[in-house]
């Protein structure tokens, strides 16, 4: 198989080939670019260039031949260099062979041949290379039949998978990530090696594990990866709280759904509707506290009362544990977990405007994301039941739209602030200020008053009387 025609379409490859010839090394396109080219997938913007010789020297030669100022970032400890062009990030590395110690995934690196370099790659589909040498320009070099594995949609290691995964346990996560992204199967012996080497994952930093996990979550059908993670035992190692969702229990003929597979269904349901990683995380965590709140009541069966509040309290702990960002992303997920039952509870023939106002007030700018999550949360094997719930949910969505357009409640703030209350009554910060402020807000949410200053101010004066507070009499008033 030869890709010379494709390479001729990009002058950058001719510059790399010319530079390699100038300094007397053989250069090859390697890794993911080759894989995606064969799959006719959109090729990535980063391209790996392997050479038999100094990758740093080749990078410097390429930068000089590009013809305009081009920066070379050199990483001497790794023997690699990066050249950034307008369209591509080129990473140059000298062909090498690697060996590993049992307590680390950091290899001992030595110079090697192209074959050595291909052997050290994680999977056969990533171990292919395209020559940039004049004598065989564009020729595919595929010693491990990666092209065949692409055709058969198989993830397989070039060498003994036990050695591959023991040497670098992160490759187990990468195998599952590629299987998920490409919708491939993991070859039997390769998957068995993941199961048998799962404990080796413990030497990998949580940051690297979560990086791969997020790529699984971002895939078109994330449940593929989570099923591999669950059944291999890897998920139990770094995310036991999700594993705890697994299982359906029956008592006296009354059972509950398997919340693990329900969660995966919600995640798959939401995936076509959003690329937002954090909305997808909300789908993963929306029922995370159900194992902790599960109770059996002989009269009504299984209950999970309060799982939304308990789950929201778990979100910061889980984000910290999984090395996810402890910022507004975490707060967004926490809000959606806390509120995810609210829109569903409004699915009735008649729903009050005040209930809609409260939801809009609490959800703020997250209301659209919340509604997307709640729609995804409607799951059942009964198609007609799902359609009925979705139709009811459409009515709630329409009601929210109408109230939002009329009352402008999204992210609303009462016109009467704590500062106005304290200035009016010459009060210091106190619980009474909070009580009065809450009373005004509740009156607005209930539709008793509009969120307009004069109307709200009058209501504030009435609410303050409950606590015996009156505005102080001015000197002008007292002289009268």
N, C-alpha and C positions, 0 to 999 in steps of 0.2 A: 504494500500500500504506500502510495507516494502523495505528499501534500505540497509539492513544489508550486503548483498552480495557485493554491491558497496563499502560500508564503509570498509569491510575487505581487500579491495585491497590497502588501504592507511593506513599504520601503524600510521600515525599522529592522526587519529580519535580514535584509541585505546588508545593512550597516553592521549588525552583530556578526554576520558571516565574514564580512570584510575585515573587521577588527580582530576576529579570532585568527584569521589567516596571517594578518600582520604580525601578531605576537607569537605565532606558531603553536596554537592550541586548537583542539577540536571542541566545538560547541554544539549543544543540543537544547531544543525546547523540551521541557520535562513537566511532569505532574498534571495538575488540574486543567491547564489550558489544552493539553493534548486530549485528555478525556472528554472535555466538553466539545472540542472540535469534532471528534468522532461521533458523539451523540447528537451533533448538530444543535446543541444548546447554545444560548448566548454565552460567548466566552468572557471570562472575567477580565478585569482591567489589570490584574497583577499576573505577570508571566515569570515563571521560574526558568532560568538559563543555567544549565549545568555544563561544566567544561572539564576536560582532562588537563589540569594545570591550575593556575591561580585565578580564582573567580574575581578577586579584587583587581588584578592587572587587566582582566578582560573588561570589567566595568569601567575602569579609567580610560581604556582605549575606545570603548563605545561612546562615552561622554565626549571625548575629544573629537570623534568623527561625526557626531550629530550636527555640528556646524554652528551651534549657538551655545551661549553659556548654559551648561547643564551640571547640576550639583550631583556629586557622588557621596553617598553616606556609607562609610566603611565601618564594619564591625569586626575588628581584628580577632577578638576572642572566639568568634564563630567562623572566621575565614570567609565571610560573606560581604557583599556590598549591594547597595540599592541605588538605582538610577531612576529618577522620576522624569518622565516626559509629559507632554500635554495630555496624552491619551492613556499612557500605561505606566505602571510601576514595575520596573524590571529588577528581579532579584537574582544576583549572580553568585554561584557557589562552585567551588572546585569539587569534582567527583571525589567521593570519600567512602570509606568503610567504617563501621562503628562496632563497638563492643560495649557491654553494659555491666554494672555491678548490681547485685540483688537489691540494694537499699536505695537506688536512685534511678530516675529515668533519664539522667544526663549521661550521654554516651561518651566513651573515650574514642576520639576521632583520629583517623589516619588518612593520608592521601590514598586514593584508590583509582580503579578503572571505572569506566561507565557501567560495566556489569556489576561491580561492587556497589555503585551508587543506586542502581535499580533494585538490587537485592535488599537494601536498607529501607526502601519505601514501604509504606504501610500496607497498601493493597495493590493487587495486580492492575486494577484500572487506573492507578496513579503511578505505575512503574513503567509506563511507556515513554518513549522519547522520539523526537523528530530531529534528524541530522541537519546541521547547517554547514556541513563540509561540502566543498565543490564537487567531490567525486560521487557523493550520494545525497545531494541536496534534496530535502523534503522526504526522505525515506523514513518510514516508521520502524522503530526498533522495539520489538515486543517479545522479550524472552520468556515471559510468564503467561502468555496468552490472555493479556488483559482485554484485547479487542474481542476475543471470544466470550469473555465474561460479561462484557458490555452487552453483547448480543443476547446472552442468556439472562441478563439482569441479575448478576450474582456478585456479591461482595466476598472476596477471598484474599488471603494473604499470600505473598510471593513464596515465603518460606514456611516452615512449621509454625502454625498459629500459636502454639504454646510459647515458643521462643519469641515470636513477634510481640505478644501481649505481655509476657513476663518482662521483656526488655523495656517496653514503654506501655504501661497499662492505660494511658490516655487513648491509645489506639482502639481500645474496646468501645469507648464512647464515640470515637470517630467512625467506627464500623457501623454503629447504630445510627449515627447522624447521617452518613451517606445513604444507608438503606432507606431512611425516612425521606431525605431530600429527593432521591432518585426513584423511590418506590421500587427498590430492588430487594431480593431475598439475601440473607446471609447464608453462605454455604455451610452445610451441616457440620463439618469438622471445625470450621472457623467459629461457629456459634457455640459448639460444645466447649471449645477452648476458652471462650468468654466466660461460660458458666464455671469452669474449673479454675479460672484465674481471677475471678471477681474480687477476691480479697486483696489482690495486688493494687486495686484502685485506691486503697487507703494511703498509698505513698504520694498520690497526686494532690496538688493543692485544690481547694474548693473553687478558687477563681477559675482554674482551667476546666474543671468539671462543669461549672455553671456556664462557661463560654460555649461549650458543646451543647449543653442542655438547652440554652436559649436558641441555638440554631435548629434544634429539633422542634422546639415550640413554634418557631417561625415558619416551619414547613407547611406545605399545602394540606397534608393529612397528618397532624402531629401524633395521633394515637398510634400510628405504626411504631414510632420510636418508643413511646411509653410502654407498649406491650412488650417490646424487646427488653427494655430496661427492667420491667417487672419480672418477667419469666426467667431472665438470666440471673436475677438476684442483685443486679447493680443498684437498682432504685432503693432497695432496703438499706444500702450502705450510706447513701448521702441524703435520702429523702424518705425516712421511715414513716413520717406523718402522712404521706400520700398513700403508702402501702397499707396503712391502717384502715383506709376506706374500703379495702377489698372485703367482699363477703356479704352474703344475704342470710339473715337469721330468721327462723320461723319458730313461733311459740303459739300453741293452741290454734294452729291453722292460720295464724296471722303473720305475714312476713313483710320485709321491706326490700327495696331494690338494692342491688349491689352498687354502692356509691362510688366505687373506683371506676367501674365501667360507665356509670352515669356521667361522671366527671369527664371521661374521655369523649363521650358523645357530645357533651356541651362544648368541649374544646374543638372538636371537629365541626360542630354546627356553627361556631362563631368564626372559624378560620376563613371561610369564603367572604365574610362580610367586613373583615378588618385585618390590616397588617400590623396593627398596634400591638407590640409585644406585651405591653402592660395590661391591656384589655384581655389578652390571652392568658396572662398570669392570673387575672381576676377570675377567669373561667376555671382555672386549675384550683384556685383556693376558695371558691365560693362556698363549698360544703366541707372544708377541711376540718371543721370542729364537730362534725356529726358523730364520729366515734366517741368523743368526750361528752356528748349531750344525749346519747341514745338511751331511751328508757322504754320499758314495756308497761302499758296500761291495759288491764284486762278488758276494760270497756271499749277503748278506741284503738288499741293496738300499739304499734311503735310510734314514738314521738322523738323529735329532735329540737325541743323548745330552746330557743335562745342560741341556736348554733350560729346565727348570723353575727350576733354580738361577740360571742366567744371566738369565732373565727377572725373577726376584725382585730381582736386583741392579740391573736397569734401572728398576724401579718408582720409586725415589726421584728418579732423573734425569728420568724422564718427567713425574712429578707436578710437579717444580720447573719444568720447561720449559713445561708446559701451565698453570701457575699454579693447580694444584689444591692442596688443603690438605696441608701437611707435618706431619700430626699422626697421631692414632690411625686416621684413615680410610686414610691411606697405608699404615700398618703392617698394617691389616686386609687390604688388597688384596695387599700384598707376601706376607703369610702364605699367602693362598689360591693365589697364583701358584706359590709354592714347593712347596705340598703337593698341587697339583691332580692329580698322577699317583698319589698314594699309595692312595686308596680303589680306584681302577681296578685297580691292581696286586694288590689283595686279592681280585679276582673269580676265585676258584677254588672247587672243590668243598669243600676243607678249608682253613680259614684259622685260624692259631693265635691263642689268646687274647692272647699276648704282642704279636703284631703289632697287634691291635686296641687293646691298652692303649697302645702307643707312639703310635698315631695319635691317640687321645683325649688323651694327654698333650701332644702337639705342637699339636693344633688348638685345644684348650681350648674356650672358648665359641663359637669359630668353626666347630665341627664341623658344625652344621646347615647353615650357609651353604656350607661346603665340599662337603657331600653334594649340595646343590642344584646347585652349579656342576658337579660331576662327572656328575650325571645329565644335565644339559644338554649336556655334552661328548660324549655318545654320539650320534654322527651317522653316517649312511650312507644311500645311495640304496636299499640292500637292507632292506626293511621287516622281514623275518623275522630278519635279523642284529641289527637294532636291538632288536627285542623280546627276543631271546635274551640280549643284553647287559644289558638292563634287568631281566630276570628274575634273572640272576646278581647284579646290583647290589642287588636287593631282599634277597637272602640276606645280603649284606654289611651292609646297613642293619639287618636284624634282629639279626645277630650283634653289631653295635655297640651296639644297644639293650640286648641281654642283658648284655653285659660292663659297660656303663655302669651299669645298675641293680644289678648284683652288686658291682662293685668301686669304684664312684664315682670313676672316673678322670678325669673332666672337670675340668680346672684343678687337678688334684691336686698337692700339694707333699709331698715326703718329710718324715716327722716328724723325721728327723735333719737338722738344719741345720748350716751351716758354723760357727755360733756354738757349738753343742753339741760339735762335733768339737774346736774349738780349746780350749774350756773343759775337756773331758775329758782331753785330752792336753797341756794347757798349751802349745799351739802358737800361733805367730803366723800370719797369713795367708800361705799358701804353696801351691805346686802340689800338695803332698801332701794338703793339706786338700781341694782340688778332686778329687783322685783317689779319696779315701775317700768323699766325698759322691756322686760318680758311681757308685762301686761299689754303694752302698746303693740308689741310685735304680734302677740296672739290675737289681738283684736283685728289687726290687718289681715292675718292669715285666715281668720274666721269670716272675713268679709263684713265685719261690724262697721269698720271705718275704712276709708281709702288711705293709701300711703301718700297723703298730701299734708303739708306742714300745719296749716291752720286746724284741720280736722284732727290730726294726730296730737297737736299741742293741747287742744281742749280735752281730749281723752286722757292725756297724761295728767292734767290737773285733777280730773275726777279720780283717776287711779291712785294718785298720791294721797287723796283724802282718806283712803283706807288706812294709811299709816299715820294719819294726823298731820301730814305735811301740807303747808300752804306757802305760796310765794311770799316772801317778806314784803311788808308795806313800804313803798318808797316814801321819801321825805315830802314829795309833792302831794301824794295822796293823803298823808297824815295831816298836812296843813289845812286840807279842806275840811 
